[in-house]
Amino acid sequence: MYAAVNGTKIYYEIIGKGRPLIMMHGNGEDHTIFDVAAGKLREKYKVYLIDTRGHGKSDKVEEYHYKDMADDMIAFMRMLNLSDVIFYGFSDGGIVGLLLAMKSERISRLIVSGANLKFAGLTKRCRFLIRFLYFFSRDPKLKMMIKEPDIDVLDLSQIKAKTTVLAGQRDLVSEEETRRIAASIPGAKLRILEGEGHGSYIVHNGKIADLILEELN
């Protein structure tokens, strides 16, 4: 299905019944990374699987900005009249989740994995790799990762949703950055997952569903 929001069309799928749970993928991916997880979550929740603008089956764009993706979701929730929403975001999706929860009271529960506030919040090795790849590809999605996000820790205090911040022990986001995010959101819970990388427990993996169910129950 497609939703015309914020000047573009985004693709989404819905599976299951119950309280709305929006799941958002990372940079260069699409909703199919959650195939295994959604199969578990659909038993208790109405899962909305999103392709962000410029990704998957959604409309292509020339420039990418996290703010635009957050505005897309605000319009999407308004269009479908969603409330009491659980939002799960991975990597870029986690960044969008933070921005979204600062702006919309429709999000009552927030879970993010591998999110960062600034490019400097990524590990040194990851920053080098992104710059190297961008030098040769000039991929606008990588450009966004270098230039954005630019979230002030003080702004995270605006988040009212009950929040869980996840990251792998070997994440591409520095542990210091992950801890900074959790410490800046009122009442947020932090979980550093032993032995996991950035997406090892998420992409085509049911572990993230188990973690989400643990946090929600």
Buried (B, 14 or more C-beta within 10 A) or exposed (E): EEBEBBEBBBBBBEEBEEBBBBBBBBBEBBBBBBEBBBBBBBEBBBBBBBBBBBBBBBBEBEEBBBEBBBBBBBBBBEEBEBBEBBBBBBBBBBBBBBBBBBBBEBBBBBBBBBBBBEBEBBBEEBBEBBEEEBEEEEBBBBBBBEEBBEBEEEEBEEBBBBBBBBBBEBBBBBBEBBBBBBEBBEEBEBBBBEEBBBBBBBBEBBBBBBBBBEBBE
